[in-house]
Amino acid sequence: LALARRLNAEASDRFHLYHALARAASAAAQTDDLAAARALLDEAQRLEDPAWPAQRLLWGAEAGQWVARMSGDTDQALRLGHRLLALDRERGGQGAIAAGNLIDAELAAGRAAAAAQLGAEVVGALQGTRHEFDLAFARVNLLAALLAQDDVAGARPQARSMWASAAMFDLQHAAAAYLALL
């Protein structure tokens, strides 16, 4: 962040400082320093240029979603989760990580059916691709959504598929928790 501030003083493009602020806000929110996260996010939002392409704008949306989620603001987390997913897809990304975050927000809002539907869409889109980490992550999210709906029959095959790749991508901590719930 300090380097980005120095570079911003010399450059006409504010993106580097915006990006550093957004990443710092996300990290602060995830470590439960919400006051710092909000201050960093506010500063980033003042620098944000709506004309920037999606690959730049998604960092502020991600930071905003983290702050909203960790603050318990489920409506804002959902709104920003949808925006983040749209920005990720607009930039040409798979959207799997953004979708996973949106699934978490849907579950926090008590919308298990919407979470499961999105999870199934993402898993279906990633099957047969080379995006194995994204698929493993999506299966963890789908399993969570299915269990939130008490869909044990649907959860079992996802759990089997997910566990096989969990070790490969160091996702056992999340996978084991859902296996215990199953």
C-alpha positions in Angstrom: 0.0 0.0 0.0 2.9 2.4 0.8 4.5 1.6 -2.5 1.2 2.2 -4.4 0.8 5.6 -2.6 4.3 6.6 -3.8 3.6 5.4 -7.3 0.3 7.2 -7.4 1.9 10.5 -6.6 4.0 10.1 -9.7 1.5 8.6 -12.1 -1.7 9.8 -13.8 -3.3 6.3 -13.5 -4.9 5.9 -10.1 -5.5 2.2 -10.6 -2.5 0.9 -8.8 -3.4 2.7 -5.6 -7.1 1.7 -6.1 -6.0 -2.0 -6.5 -3.8 -1.9 -3.4 -6.5 -0.3 -1.3 -9.1 -2.8 -2.5 -6.9 -5.7 -1.7 -6.0 -4.3 1.7 -9.7 -3.7 2.4 -10.4 -7.4 1.5 -7.6 -8.6 3.8 -8.7 -6.4 6.6 -12.3 -7.6 6.4 -11.2 -11.2 6.3 -9.1 -10.7 9.5 -12.1 -9.0 11.2 -10.7 -5.5 11.2 -13.9 -4.0 9.8 -13.1 -0.3 10.8 -9.9 -0.5 8.7 -11.6 -2.4 5.9 -14.3 0.3 5.6 -11.8 3.1 5.6 -9.7 1.4 2.9 -12.7 0.6 0.9 -14.0 4.2 1.1 -10.7 5.5 -0.1 -10.6 3.0 -3.0 -14.2 3.9 -4.0 -13.2 7.6 -4.2 -10.5 6.7 -6.7 -12.7 4.3 -8.8 -13.4 5.3 -12.3 -16.7 3.8 -13.7 -15.1 4.0 -17.2 -12.5 1.4 -16.2 -12.8 -2.0 -17.8 -14.2 -4.9 -15.8 -10.8 -6.4 -14.9 -10.1 -3.2 -12.9 -13.6 -2.7 -11.4 -13.9 -6.2 -10.0 -11.3 -5.5 -7.2 -13.6 -2.9 -5.6 -16.6 -5.1 -6.0 -14.7 -7.9 -4.3 -13.5 -5.7 -1.5 -17.0 -4.3 -1.0 -18.5 -7.8 -0.9 -16.0 -8.9 1.8 -16.7 -5.9 3.9 -20.5 -6.5 3.5 -20.2 -10.2 4.3 -18.0 -9.8 7.3 -20.3 -7.0 8.6 -23.4 -9.2 8.3 -25.0 -6.9 5.6 -26.4 -9.8 3.5 -28.4 -7.5 1.1 -25.2 -5.6 0.2 -23.2 -8.8 0.0 -25.7 -10.3 -2.4 -25.8 -7.1 -4.6 -22.0 -6.9 -4.8 -21.7 -10.6 -5.3 -23.9 -10.5 -8.4 -21.9 -7.4 -9.6 -18.6 -9.2 -9.0 -19.7 -12.3 -10.9 -20.9 -10.2 -13.8 -17.6 -8.2 -13.9 -15.6 -11.4 -13.8 -17.5 -12.9 -16.7 -17.4 -9.6 -18.6 -13.6 -9.7 -18.4 -13.6 -13.2 -19.8 -13.1 -15.1 -16.6 -14.8 -18.4 -15.7 -16.4 -16.6 -12.7 -15.9 -19.7 -10.5 -14.3 -18.0 -7.5 -16.8 -15.0 -7.7 -19.6 -17.5 -7.9 -18.3 -19.3 -4.9 -18.3 -16.1 -2.9 -21.8 -15.4 -4.2 -22.9 -18.9 -3.1 -21.6 -18.1 0.4 -23.6 -14.8 0.4 -26.7 -16.6 -0.8 -26.3 -19.2 2.1 -25.8 -16.4 4.6 -29.0 -14.7 3.4 -30.9 -18.0 3.9 -31.3 -18.6 0.1 -30.1 -22.2 -0.1 -32.1 -22.9 -3.3 -30.4 -20.0 -5.1 -27.0 -21.1 -3.8 -27.6 -24.7 -5.0 -28.8 -23.6 -8.4 -25.7 -21.4 -8.9 -23.4 -24.1 -7.6 -24.9 -26.7 -10.0 -24.5 -24.2 -12.9 -20.8 -23.6 -12.1 -20.0 -27.3 -11.6 -21.7 -28.1 -14.8 -19.8 -25.4 -16.7 -16.5 -26.5 -15.3 -16.8 -30.3 -15.7 -14.6 -31.5 -18.6 -12.5 -28.4 -18.6 -8.9 -28.0 -17.4 -10.0 -25.7 -14.6 -9.6 -28.4 -11.9 -9.0 -26.0 -8.9 -12.1 -24.0 -9.8 -14.1 -27.2 -10.1 -13.0 -28.5 -6.8 -13.8 -25.2 -5.1 -17.2 -25.1 -6.9 -18.0 -28.6 -5.6 -17.3 -27.6 -2.1 -19.7 -24.7 -2.5 -22.3 -26.9 -4.1 -22.0 -29.4 -1.3 -22.6 -26.7 1.2 -25.7 -25.5 -0.6 -27.1 -29.0 -1.0 -26.6 -29.7 2.7 -28.3 -26.4 3.6 -31.3 -27.8 1.7 -31.0 -31.1 3.5 -30.5 -32.7 0.0 -28.5 -35.7 1.2 -29.1 -37.7 -2.0 -27.7 -34.9 -4.1 -24.9 -34.1 -1.7 -23.4 -37.7 -1.6 -22.1 -37.8 -5.2 -20.8 -34.2 -4.9 -19.0 -35.2 -1.7 -17.3 -38.2 -3.5 -16.2 -36.1 -6.4 -15.1 -33.2 -4.2 -13.0 -35.3 -1.8 -10.9 -36.8 -4.6 -9.6 -33.3 -5.5 -9.7 -31.7 -2.1 -6.2 -33.0 -1.2 -4.7 -31.9 -4.5 -5.8 -28.3 -3.8 -5.5 -28.2 0.0 -9.3 -27.9 0.4 -9.6 -30.7 3.0 -10.4 -28.3 5.8 -13.6 -27.2 4.0 -14.3 -30.6 2.5 -14.0 -32.4 5.8 -16.4 -30.0 7.6 -19.1 -30.7 5.0 -18.4 -34.5 5.1 -19.0 -34.3 8.8 -22.3 -32.6 8.2 -23.3 -35.2 5.6 
